Amino acid sequence: MLGDLMGMMGKLKEARERVAETKERLKTVTLQEVSEDGAVIVVVSANREIREIQIDDSLYDDKEQLTDYLIITLNRALEKAGEIHDTELAAVAKEGMPNIPGLDSLL
């Protein structure tokens, strides 16, 4: 029994290390979201960090429209990045988890 516990602890440590490695890797994964007319382009990492924003000069004349474009485009980009982030981390965590009865239903 003690051996099983030690094995589980080892697997949990491995899982934590893999999660940390995956988070580091996700910093390098980027995605681009473009507004419908291409006036705003947003680049974010899979860790939901904004990397770049490009704004067409025509939007600088209308603050309200610029704000709307930024909010919509940023939210779409961050949502997609969050999905990638969560999917990747869930896969790594599940893969490295020890076999504990009932744990599968929680993941």
Backbone as CSV, one residue per row, in Angstrom:
resi,resn,N_x,N_y,N_z,CA_x,CA_y,CA_z,C_x,C_y,C_z
1,MET,0.823,-1.202,0.000,0.000,0.000,0.000,0.862,1.259,0.000
2,LEU,1.935,1.239,0.786,2.813,2.391,0.832,3.476,2.606,-0.524
3,GLY,3.809,1.488,-1.188,4.399,1.584,-2.522,3.439,2.220,-3.500
4,ASP,2.143,1.862,-3.404,1.130,2.456,-4.274,1.028,3.964,-4.041
5,LEU,1.074,4.334,-2.776,0.991,5.750,-2.429,2.198,6.509,-2.967
6,MET,3.374,5.927,-2.823,4.589,6.567,-3.322,4.538,6.673,-4.854
7,GLY,4.020,5.631,-5.499,3.876,5.660,-6.954,2.927,6.761,-7.396
8,MET,1.814,6.900,-6.679,0.850,7.958,-6.992,1.465,9.341,-6.807
9,MET,2.237,9.494,-5.737,2.874,10.785,-5.483,3.860,11.114,-6.603
10,GLY,4.589,10.102,-7.068,5.521,10.303,-8.170,4.793,10.719,-9.441
11,LYS,3.659,10.050,-9.704,2.889,10.391,-10.898,2.315,11.797,-10.800
12,LEU,1.884,12.186,-9.617,1.359,13.541,-9.436,2.454,14.581,-9.678
13,LYS,3.672,14.288,-9.200,4.788,15.205,-9.419,5.085,15.308,-10.916
14,GLU,5.086,14.180,-11.615,5.301,14.189,-13.060,4.218,15.008,-13.763
15,ALA,2.975,14.820,-13.339,1.861,15.551,-13.948,2.041,17.052,-13.748
16,ARG,2.446,17.451,-12.558,2.677,18.878,-12.291,3.778,19.436,-13.187
17,GLU,4.841,18.642,-13.358,5.942,19.079,-14.223,5.482,19.208,-15.670
18,ARG,4.676,18.247,-16.134,4.166,18.312,-17.508,3.246,19.506,-17.705
19,VAL,2.436,19.803,-16.704,1.550,20.966,-16.787,2.388,22.241,-16.889
20,ALA,3.437,22.333,-16.076,4.307,23.511,-16.130,4.986,23.624,-17.498
21,GLU,5.459,22.503,-18.038,6.082,22.508,-19.365,5.077,22.926,-20.442
22,THR,3.850,22.436,-20.314,2.817,22.777,-21.291,2.488,24.264,-21.235
23,LYS,2.421,24.828,-20.040,2.165,26.268,-19.909,3.270,27.076,-20.578
24,GLU,4.513,26.641,-20.421,5.627,27.321,-21.077,5.506,27.219,-22.597
25,ARG,5.163,26.020,-23.083,5.014,25.813,-24.525,3.876,26.661,-25.086
26,LEU,2.796,26.784,-24.320,1.642,27.552,-24.785,1.954,29.042,-24.927
27,LYS,3.007,29.501,-24.275,3.425,30.894,-24.461,3.870,31.139,-25.901
28,THR,4.353,30.081,-26.560,4.867,30.229,-27.921,3.800,29.963,-28.979
29,VAL,2.654,29.440,-28.565,1.560,29.172,-29.501,0.734,30.449,-29.626
30,THR,0.644,30.971,-30.845,-0.126,32.197,-31.042,-1.250,31.969,-32.037
31,LEU,-2.262,32.783,-31.912,-3.350,32.762,-32.884,-3.739,34.188,-33.194
32,GLN,-4.271,34.346,-34.377,-4.636,35.674,-34.865,-6.138,35.739,-35.083
33,GLU,-6.734,36.804,-34.626,-8.157,37.054,-34.852,-8.279,38.362,-35.619
34,VAL,-9.107,38.359,-36.649,-9.281,39.527,-37.511,-10.754,39.937,-37.475
35,SER,-11.003,41.237,-37.345,-12.388,41.725,-37.399,-12.973,41.398,-38.763
36,GLU,-14.287,41.438,-38.854,-14.969,41.041,-40.088,-14.471,41.790,-41.319
37,ASP,-14.158,43.057,-41.176,-13.706,43.829,-42.336,-12.185,43.994,-42.379
38,GLY,-11.498,43.354,-41.446,-10.042,43.391,-41.441,-9.442,44.655,-40.850
39,ALA,-10.251,45.490,-40.240,-9.757,46.756,-39.712,-8.973,46.586,-38.407
40,VAL,-9.222,45.495,-37.687,-8.502,45.219,-36.442,-7.980,43.787,-36.505
41,ILE,-6.711,43.650,-36.180,-6.081,42.334,-36.107,-5.451,42.204,-34.727
42,VAL,-5.754,41.088,-34.067,-5.245,40.835,-32.723,-4.490,39.508,-32.735
43,VAL,-3.304,39.504,-32.131,-2.526,38.282,-31.980,-2.381,38.029,-30.479
44,VAL,-2.760,36.818,-30.054,-2.659,36.435,-28.644,-1.953,35.095,-28.536
45,SER,-1.383,34.837,-27.356,-0.787,33.528,-27.100,-1.873,32.607,-26.552
46,ALA,-1.590,31.314,-26.565,-2.547,30.357,-26.006,-2.654,30.498,-24.494
47,ASN,-1.759,31.253,-23.884,-1.861,31.574,-22.456,-2.670,32.841,-22.222
48,ARG,-3.374,33.277,-23.262,-4.264,34.439,-23.198,-3.536,35.749,-22.935
49,GLU,-2.339,35.874,-23.500,-1.584,37.120,-23.413,-1.681,37.830,-24.764
50,ILE,-2.015,39.098,-24.739,-2.105,39.878,-25.974,-0.683,40.169,-26.445
51,ARG,-0.393,39.801,-27.683,0.946,39.987,-28.233,1.023,41.160,-29.199
52,GLU,-0.056,41.392,-29.925,-0.014,42.436,-30.958,-1.432,42.883,-31.285
53,ILE,-1.576,44.167,-31.549,-2.843,44.726,-32.026,-2.522,45.639,-33.203
54,GLN,-3.191,45.393,-34.321,-3.050,46.257,-35.491,-4.405,46.908,-35.748
55,ILE,-4.378,48.225,-35.942,-5.616,48.977,-36.141,-5.496,49.784,-37.423
56,ASP,-6.499,49.634,-38.268,-6.539,50.424,-39.502,-6.710,51.895,-39.133
57,ASP,-5.995,52.766,-39.832,-6.039,54.211,-39.554,-7.443,54.799,-39.608
58,SER,-8.316,54.219,-40.406,-9.671,54.757,-40.551,-10.470,54.691,-39.256
59,LEU,-10.102,53.829,-38.357,-10.846,53.690,-37.102,-10.482,54.749,-36.067
60,TYR,-9.389,55.448,-36.260,-8.975,56.449,-35.275,-9.911,57.652,-35.228
61,ASP,-10.713,57.836,-36.253,-11.637,58.966,-36.290,-12.915,58.721,-35.497
62,ASP,-13.191,57.458,-35.166,-14.435,57.115,-34.479,-14.103,56.270,-33.244
63,LYS,-13.971,56.938,-32.112,-13.558,56.273,-30.878,-14.516,55.149,-30.486
64,GLU,-15.804,55.376,-30.640,-16.793,54.363,-30.259,-16.662,53.110,-31.127
65,GLN,-16.511,53.303,-32.426,-16.370,52.171,-33.330,-15.065,51.427,-33.041
66,LEU,-13.997,52.160,-32.807,-12.714,51.542,-32.477,-12.835,50.699,-31.214
67,THR,-13.471,51.236,-30.208,-13.669,50.511,-28.956,-14.463,49.229,-29.189
68,ASP,-15.547,49.331,-29.951,-16.365,48.163,-30.254,-15.554,47.089,-30.985
69,TYR,-14.805,47.498,-31.983,-13.979,46.558,-32.751,-12.964,45.862,-31.845
70,LEU,-12.315,46.642,-30.999,-11.310,46.071,-30.105,-11.929,45.066,-29.134
71,ILE,-13.028,45.434,-28.550,-13.680,44.545,-27.579,-14.106,43.243,-28.244
72,ILE,-14.767,43.337,-29.371,-15.260,42.137,-30.060,-14.104,41.250,-30.508
73,THR,-13.108,41.836,-31.141,-11.997,41.060,-31.681,-11.141,40.472,-30.567
74,LEU,-10.868,41.256,-29.540,-10.094,40.744,-28.406,-10.827,39.611,-27.689
75,ASN,-12.118,39.785,-27.460,-12.879,38.732,-26.783,-12.882,37.428,-27.578
76,ARG,-13.050,37.524,-28.902,-13.018,36.308,-29.733,-11.649,35.645,-29.670
77,ALA,-10.590,36.442,-29.749,-9.231,35.894,-29.701,-8.955,35.241,-28.351
78,LEU,-9.328,35.909,-27.280,-9.078,35.365,-25.947,-9.917,34.116,-25.675
79,GLU,-11.121,34.070,-26.217,-11.958,32.876,-26.069,-11.315,31.676,-26.763
80,LYS,-10.845,31.878,-27.988,-10.191,30.789,-28.719,-8.904,30.362,-28.022
81,ALA,-8.142,31.334,-27.535,-6.905,31.015,-26.815,-7.219,30.232,-25.545
82,GLY,-8.273,30.611,-24.854,-8.682,29.900,-23.642,-9.072,28.464,-23.920
83,GLU,-9.755,28.249,-25.036,-10.140,26.882,-25.403,-8.908,26.023,-25.664
84,ILE,-7.946,26.565,-26.391,-6.705,25.830,-26.652,-5.972,25.554,-25.341
85,HIS,-5.841,26.570,-24.512,-5.163,26.466,-23.223,-5.804,25.378,-22.359
86,ASP,-7.099,25.457,-22.190,-7.802,24.516,-21.321,-7.746,23.089,-21.860
87,THR,-7.896,22.921,-23.169,-7.842,21.596,-23.784,-6.468,20.970,-23.607
88,GLU,-5.433,21.743,-23.863,-4.065,21.229,-23.736,-3.749,20.842,-22.292
89,LEU,-4.093,21.704,-21.350,-3.789,21.414,-19.951,-4.614,20.244,-19.423
90,ALA,-5.853,20.140,-19.838,-6.689,19.020,-19.401,-6.128,17.699,-19.912
91,ALA,-5.664,17.689,-21.156,-5.095,16.464,-21.726,-3.835,16.054,-20.980
92,VAL,-2.974,17.007,-20.682,-1.734,16.703,-19.963,-2.035,16.241,-18.544
93,ALA,-2.945,16.915,-17.894,-3.282,16.556,-16.512,-3.903,15.170,-16.444
94,LYS,-4.816,14.875,-17.347,-5.486,13.572,-17.330,-4.502,12.453,-17.649
95,GLU,-3.612,12.707,-18.584,-2.619,11.724,-19.000,-1.686,11.350,-17.849
96,GLY,-1.360,12.314,-17.010,-0.394,12.074,-15.952,-0.980,11.703,-14.609
97,MET,-2.288,11.644,-14.529,-2.909,11.358,-13.240,-2.837,9.868,-12.913
98,PRO,-2.600,9.538,-11.655,-2.629,8.136,-11.250,-4.052,7.591,-11.341
99,ASN,-4.166,6.299,-11.423,-5.475,5.656,-11.527,-6.123,5.587,-10.145
100,ILE,-6.957,6.567,-9.858,-7.677,6.624,-8.583,-9.145,6.449,-8.892
101,PRO,-9.775,5.405,-8.349,-11.194,5.158,-8.646,-12.049,6.389,-8.358
102,GLY,-12.905,6.720,-9.340,-13.814,7.847,-9.195,-13.251,9.171,-9.667
103,LEU,-11.923,9.237,-9.876,-11.306,10.497,-10.287,-11.682,10.876,-11.716
104,ASP,-11.873,9.881,-12.592,-12.230,10.157,-13.986,-13.498,10.988,-14.104
105,SER,-14.437,10.780,-13.206,-15.695,11.519,-13.297,-15.517,12.999,-12.966
106,LEU,-14.422,13.344,-12.291,-14.156,14.735,-11.926,-13.443,15.490,-13.028
107,LEU,-12.784,14.782,-13.953,-11.998,15.437,-15.005,-12.755,15.610,-16.263
